[in-house]
Amino acid sequence: MKPHYSVIVVGGGIVGATAACALAVEGIDVALLDVHNPVRQWPDDERADIRVSALTRASQNILKAVGVWDAMAERNIEPYDQMHVWDASSAGLLHFDAADTKYDVLGHIVENRVTVAALWDQLESLPSASLLCPAKVTDLSCHIDKAEITLEDGSVLTADVLIAADERDSVLRQMAGIQTTGWEYKQDGLVATISTEKSHQNTAWQRFLPEGPLALLPLKNGDCSIVWTLKHETAQEYITLADDEFLQKLEQASEGVLGGMLSVGPRGAFPLRFQTAQQYTVEHFVLVGDAAHAMHPLAGQGANAGLLDAAAIAEIIIKTQQKGRPIGSRKSLREYEQWRKGDNLAMMSSMDVINKMYTQENEVFKQVRGLGMQVINQTNILKNYFNQYAMGLRADLPELANKD
Ligand SMILES: Cc1cc2nc3c(=O)[nH]c(=O)nc-3n(C[C@H](O)[C@H](O)[C@H](O)COP(=O)(O)OP(=O)(O)OC[C@H]3O[C@@H](n4cnc5c(N)ncnc54)[C@H](O)[C@@H]3O)c2cc1C
């Protein structure tokens, strides 16, 4: 362990490990710290883990550019070429098809552990990356010329830039004195891996129900990952139901779209929150990923937004270094904040509006909502806009996200 690094990343989940990789492939001296060593090996025939992400084309581009997409594909990624969204309380329906775009697929469903394992393997092979793990930060101070952290074993490390990617309840964010704004949704995202009677047809299915949406996402071996938004109390009840009772509720909630529900693995429930950090940066310190923003998972955008943060901060640091300027200057870190905060807030707010729209009980509103979906579904220009947005392809992307 060295006493000083150009960049230290705290938190080696999808977002932090991507930021570290993007910097290390360009030869920037970076250390990645995590409290846990991630799991990097598991039996080939093991059922998919419950934590998955629908990764957009923009995210695929970033992961390709940092050299891990092929290794992820070797482990397992499942493409989806269609998306079918329908409303339980109206005739509203939306159908997206990759055939209407210039791409073969709309995105991929990937277990989070697959992405993290590929990133850590890649970091291990890069000479300018150091993996410091397990390591726990006990103190942080952000000075005018550097950021300084103390680890549990008493060692002190400094960096020109400290990137905090240490999850939604970020300890580093609190240590930096950055406040958050937001609220609890009083909904949980119930997740599990299931098998179904009918094929998932490489389609991402989503049905809006009064308590929140149910997503059935295609996985390997014909399995599906479910993300079922429910009121907190309902989720707590469903998590403890016997498998056959749970599968019955699921079949009903999915309107039998994939036929009978055959089996379910372990279930988990994650309380959902809208949360934004009031600032993304202080002296020599930036927030990325869930440490900066937590959003409703109804459109599966949290990890995708975090990957754009990772690509953006890496791009700014690399370009600043190439110009021979100090990478931790206030100017360059403020540039990152201005670039990403507005985009993330826009994304989070639209998820919030959609969640509110679909949990409304007013009958007239439901019919108008259904009509709105039909109009979008039948209007090519609107449909294309939503398609592009869902694929993460929009203006002002970091260069890594644009490299098709
Ligand atoms: C139900 C559900 C479904 C979702 N589905 C999708 C989806 O389909 N698509 C999508 O894009 N997003 C999805 N998301 C969001 C996505 O999971 C998160 O946005 C993403 O995992 C955040 O990544 P991260 O790297 O910022 O944080 P995390 O994945 O939380 O990683 C944080 C890392 O920091 C480490 N750490 C924590 N504290 C410390 C510390 N003090 N010191 C050092 N290390 C520390 C942890 O060990 C961990 O490795 C979903 C979320 C939920 C709840």
The ligand as an SDF file (V2000), in Angstrom:
LIG
                    3D

 53 58  0  0  0  0  0  0  0  0999 V2000
  -35.0350   -3.9740   -6.4230 C   0  0  0  0  0  0  0  0  0  0  0  0
  -34.0390   -3.2170   -7.2130 C   0  0  0  0  0  0  0  0  0  0  0  0
  -33.9240   -3.4590   -8.5820 C   0  0  0  0  0  0  0  0  0  0  0  0
  -33.0080   -2.7260   -9.3610 C   0  0  0  0  0  0  0  0  0  0  0  0
  -32.9320   -2.9460  -10.7070 N   0  0  0  0  0  0  0  0  0  0  0  0
  -32.0860   -2.2020  -11.4680 C   0  0  0  0  0  0  0  0  0  0  0  0
  -31.9970   -2.3750  -12.9000 C   0  0  0  0  0  0  0  0  0  0  0  0
  -32.6770   -3.2090  -13.5070 O   0  0  0  0  0  0  0  0  0  0  0  0
  -31.1430   -1.5830  -13.6110 N   0  0  0  0  0  0  0  0  0  0  0  0
  -30.3780   -0.6320  -12.9820 C   0  0  0  0  0  0  0  0  0  0  0  0
  -29.6380    0.0820  -13.6650 O   0  0  0  0  0  0  0  0  0  0  0  0
  -30.4200   -0.4640  -11.6450 N   0  0  0  0  0  0  0  0  0  0  0  0
  -31.2480   -1.2230  -10.8670 C   0  0  0  0  0  0  0  0  0  0  0  0
  -31.2910   -1.0350   -9.5200 N   0  0  0  0  0  0  0  0  0  0  0  0
  -30.3730   -0.0610   -8.8930 C   0  0  0  0  0  0  0  0  0  0  0  0
  -28.9770   -0.6400   -8.7440 C   0  0  0  0  0  0  0  0  0  0  0  0
  -29.0150   -1.8920   -8.0830 O   0  0  0  0  0  0  0  0  0  0  0  0
  -28.0930    0.3210   -7.9660 C   0  0  0  0  0  0  0  0  0  0  0  0
  -28.2810    1.6290   -8.4630 O   0  0  0  0  0  0  0  0  0  0  0  0
  -26.6200   -0.0390   -8.1360 C   0  0  0  0  0  0  0  0  0  0  0  0
  -26.3550   -1.3520   -7.6750 O   0  0  0  0  0  0  0  0  0  0  0  0
  -25.7430    0.9430   -7.3500 C   0  0  0  0  0  0  0  0  0  0  0  0
  -24.3970    0.6040   -7.5270 O   0  0  0  0  0  0  0  0  0  0  0  0
  -23.2650    1.2730   -6.6160 P   0  0  0  0  0  0  0  0  0  0  0  0
  -21.9950    0.6930   -7.1000 O   0  0  0  0  0  0  0  0  0  0  0  0
  -23.4600    2.7410   -6.6020 O   0  0  0  0  0  0  0  0  0  0  0  0
  -23.5900    0.7910   -5.1430 O   0  0  0  0  0  0  0  0  0  0  0  0
  -23.5960   -0.6620   -4.5240 P   0  0  0  0  0  0  0  0  0  0  0  0
  -23.9300   -1.6880   -5.5470 O   0  0  0  0  0  0  0  0  0  0  0  0
  -24.4760   -0.5540   -3.3310 O   0  0  0  0  0  0  0  0  0  0  0  0
  -22.0850   -0.9120   -4.0810 O   0  0  0  0  0  0  0  0  0  0  0  0
  -21.5060   -0.2350   -3.0110 C   0  0  0  0  0  0  0  0  0  0  0  0
  -20.2060   -0.9070   -2.6240 C   0  0  0  0  0  0  0  0  0  0  0  0
  -19.6170   -0.1350   -1.5960 O   0  0  0  0  0  0  0  0  0  0  0  0
  -19.1410   -0.9810   -0.5720 C   0  0  0  0  0  0  0  0  0  0  0  0
  -19.1540   -0.2210    0.6650 N   0  0  0  0  0  0  0  0  0  0  0  0
  -20.2240    0.1770    1.3750 C   0  0  0  0  0  0  0  0  0  0  0  0
  -19.8440    0.9270    2.4310 N   0  0  0  0  0  0  0  0  0  0  0  0
  -18.4880    0.9910    2.3840 C   0  0  0  0  0  0  0  0  0  0  0  0
  -17.5070    1.6420    3.1840 C   0  0  0  0  0  0  0  0  0  0  0  0
  -17.8530    2.3650    4.2380 N   0  0  0  0  0  0  0  0  0  0  0  0
  -16.2160    1.5060    2.8440 N   0  0  0  0  0  0  0  0  0  0  0  0
  -15.8600    0.7740    1.7430 C   0  0  0  0  0  0  0  0  0  0  0  0
  -16.7460    0.1550    0.9470 N   0  0  0  0  0  0  0  0  0  0  0  0
  -18.0530    0.2650    1.2480 C   0  0  0  0  0  0  0  0  0  0  0  0
  -20.0830   -2.1640   -0.5730 C   0  0  0  0  0  0  0  0  0  0  0  0
  -19.4610   -3.3210   -0.0210 O   0  0  0  0  0  0  0  0  0  0  0  0
  -20.3620   -2.3200   -2.0800 C   0  0  0  0  0  0  0  0  0  0  0  0
  -19.4190   -3.1690   -2.6950 O   0  0  0  0  0  0  0  0  0  0  0  0
  -32.1940   -1.7500   -8.7420 C   0  0  0  0  0  0  0  0  0  0  0  0
  -32.2950   -1.5280   -7.3650 C   0  0  0  0  0  0  0  0  0  0  0  0
  -33.2060   -2.2500   -6.6070 C   0  0  0  0  0  0  0  0  0  0  0  0
  -33.3180   -1.9780   -5.1220 C   0  0  0  0  0  0  0  0  0  0  0  0
  1  2  1  0
  2  3  1  0
  2 52  2  0
  3  4  2  0
  4  5  1  0
  4 50  1  0
  5  6  2  0
  6  7  1  0
  6 13  1  0
  7  8  2  0
  7  9  1  0
  9 10  1  0
 10 11  2  0
 10 12  1  0
 12 13  2  0
 13 14  1  0
 14 15  1  0
 14 50  1  0
 15 16  1  0
 16 17  1  0
 16 18  1  0
 18 19  1  0
 18 20  1  0
 20 21  1  0
 20 22  1  0
 22 23  1  0
 23 24  1  0
 24 25  2  0
 24 26  1  0
 24 27  1  0
 27 28  1  0
 28 29  2  0
 28 30  1  0
 28 31  1  0
 31 32  1  0
 32 33  1  0
 33 34  1  0
 33 48  1  0
 34 35  1  0
 35 36  1  0
 35 46  1  0
 36 37  1  0
 36 45  1  0
 37 38  2  0
 38 39  1  0
 39 40  1  0
 39 45  2  0
 40 41  1  0
 40 42  2  0
 42 43  1  0
 43 44  2  0
 44 45  1  0
 46 47  1  0
 46 48  1  0
 48 49  1  0
 50 51  2  0
 51 52  1  0
 52 53  1  0
M  END
$$$$
